[in-house]
Amino acid sequence: MFLTDRTVLVTGGASGLGHAVVDMVRTAGGRVVVLDLASPPPTRAASSPDAVIYVQGDVTKETDVARAIASATANGAPLHGLVNAAGVAVAERVLPKEGPQPLEHFVRSVHINLIGTFNVIRLAAAAMAAHEPDANGERGVIVCTASVAAYDGQIGQAAYAASKGGIVAMTLPIAREFARFGIRVMTIAPGTFDTPLLAGLPQAARESLAQQVPFPSRLGRPAEYAALVRHIFENEMLNGEVIRLDGAIRMAPK
């Protein structure tokens, strides 16, 4: 599926990996609708007023997701793609010195990262399934964002790893179910990327993370994530799989 004249919904598209996807889709000639809790960035990644539509909302709320999909499908336009890039990353031990981790902290990570991703998938897929397929029988492409923490989570990442592991686990069964609609489902598991989630770390910590990557020994660039998203859209045989995008890093226990 080439992105020219296609409509893609991007969650978490106001910053980080999601914003890089917004730039990529626009450059490829596509139309983007962004669903994000944050306000639109001061410099919109758009060359014309309607190239990028921003909808402020929460991925866990059905009404907010429905508003974003309604914006994407206004005037009968079909929804061709979904990129789930919204999420939170919170580090907290299960048994810190203060006592057991509050259950609501674990629930929040799973609620936003896993349940929020599923919520957008189910509603976006319904919109995709409603329009006519292309000449190859394809109606849509869904790309989700997990993390290498799903495979080698560090101490303090129990909630985060569980939420991202859930995304990994549901990729294949959803892809199998959606095959009859001509909708492909893929997941990317990024390693350490230079995003706002890491921007608050001290420079020494950022350099340490970069040095842990075998090659290239640096933080990943959001544009590299977006490039893989584009390839997934364009390569019809990619379906039901999780791709690690991590420079061969395997995270240490801490």
N, C-alpha and C positions, 0 to 999 in steps of 0.2 A: 504494500500500500504506500504509494508515494504521497507526500503530504501537500502537494500543490492543490489549493482549493478545498482542502479537507478541514474539518472542524475538530479540534482536540480540547478536551477539558483537562486542566492541570491543577491538581490540588497542591497547596503549598507553593504556588508559583510566584509569590511576591519576593522570594529570596532564595539563596542557596541553589541546590540542585534543580528545584522546580523552576526558578527564574531562568536558569541556563536552558531548560527545555523550552520555555516560552520564547526565548531568543532564537533557538534552533528552528522551531516550527514556523515562526514568522519569517525567518530567512529563507526557509524552504517554500514559502508561498502559501502557508496554511493560515487558518483563523484560529485564535486561541481564546478560551474562556478560562479565567483563573478563579479558583475558589480558595480563599485564604482568610484567616482571622485578621491578618494585618491589613493596613491601608495600602493602596497602590503605591509603588515606589515613586519618588519625586520625578525621576526620568523614566517615563513609560517606554517599554521595549516595543515601540510601534512606530511605523512610518505614516500611518493614517489613523484617524480617530477610532475606527471600528476594527482595527487589526487585532487589538487585545481588549477584551472586556473583563473588568474586575468585579467580582461579586464577593463581598465580605460575608463570611459565614464559617460555620463549624462543620467539619466532615462527619461528626457523630450525630448531627441533627438532620432528620429527614427533610424538614421544610427548607433548610438552607441548601442542601444538595439539590433539591427539586428546583429551587430558584436558579441555581447555576445551570442546570440542564435545560431549563426553560429558556434561558438566555442563549444557550448554545444551539437550540433547535427552533429559535424564533423564525417565523414566516415559513415553517415547514422544512427548514434546513436539517439534514441528517447529522447525527453525531457519529463521527468515525473513530475517535480515539479517546482514551483516558490514560493519563499518567498520574499515578498516586505518589506524590512526593511529600505530602504533609506528615508531620510526626514530631515527637518530642524525644529527647535523649537525656535521661536523668540517672546519675550514678548514686547509688546508696546501698550500703551493705544490709544484708538481712538481719544481722545481729551487731549493730554498732554499739559503742560504749553506752549510749543513752538508753539502750533497750531495743526490743524487736522493732523492725521497720513497721511503721503504721500501714495497715492493710490498704488504706485508701490510696497510698502512694503507688503500690503495685497495681491496683485497679485502674488508676488514672492512666498509667503507661499502656496497659492492655486496651483500655477503652479508646484512647486516641489512636494508637498505632495500628492495632489489629481490628477492633470493631469499627473504627472510623474508615479504614481501608475497605473492609467488607461492605459497609453501608454504601459507599460511593460505587463500588463495583456492581452491586445488585441493581441500583437505580439507573446507572449509566448503561448497563447491559440491556435493561428493558427498553431503553430508548434506541440503542443500536439495533436490537432485534426487530424493531418495528419498521425499519426502512428496507428498501430493496437492496439485495447484494450486488456486488460488481460482477464483471464478466467471469471472475474466478470463484464466485460464490462467497466472497468475503464481505462481511458487514462492518467489522470493527477490530481494533487492537487495544488490549489493555496491558499496561506495564505498571507493575507495583514495585515498591522500594522496600527491600529488607535490609540486611546488614550482615557483615561477616560475624557479628556478635551472635547471629543465629547458630553459628557453627562452633565458634571458639570464644564465647563470652567471657569477659574478665570478671574478677571479683568486684562486686558492686553493680554488676549489670544483669542481675537475675530478672528483674522486671523488663528491662529493655530487650534482653535476649529472648525472653519468653514471647514478647509481643512480635518481634521480628521472626522468630521461629514459627509462629503461627501463620505468618504471611507465606513463608516458604512452604509449609505443610499444605496450605489450601490452594496453592498454585495449580498443581496437577489435577485434582478433582474438579476444580472449576473449569479448567481448560477442556477436560473431557466432556463436561456437561454442555459447555458453550459451543462445542464443535458442530453440533447440528444447526446452530445459528450462523456459522461462519465467523465466529468471534474468537480470536486468538488471545491467550493469556500468558504473559511472561513476567518474571520477577528478576530484578537486578539486586545483588547484594554488594553494595559498595564497601570498600575498606575505609581508610582515613582520608577524608576529603577536606579541602580548604573551603569550608562553609561557615556561616555565622555561628553554628554550633561549636566550632573549634576556635572561633575568632577571639573568644574571651580568655583563652588559655595564655599563660605567660609564654614569651618567645622561646624560652628554653624547653618548655614542655612540647611546643609545636615542633621544634627541631628534633627532639627525641622521638616523637611519633614518626616524623619523616624518615629518620635513620633506620627505623624498624622495617621499612619496606625494602625487600631485597632489590628490586629494580622495577621502575626507576625509584631511587631513594629520595622521595619527596612526597608531599601530600598530593592526592589526586586533584585534578582541576574539574570544576563543575561542567565545563564544556566537553570533557571526556565522557562524563556520564550522559550528557545530551547526545553525543555522537553515537553512543551505543543504543540509546532509545530510538534514534533515527534508523539505525541498521535493523533493529527489531521490527519496526514498522515496514521496512522495505523488503525484508527477507521472509517470505511466506512460510518457510519450513521451520521457523522458530516458534515453538508453541509448547506450553506446559513445562517449561524448564526454568531453572534459576541459574543465572550467570554471576559468578564472583568477579567483581571489578576492583582488584585490590593490589596489583603489583606483586602477587605471591606472598603477601603478608599472612602470618598466622599469629594471632594475638597471644601474648604471654599472659599468665594468670593475673598479673597486675602491672 
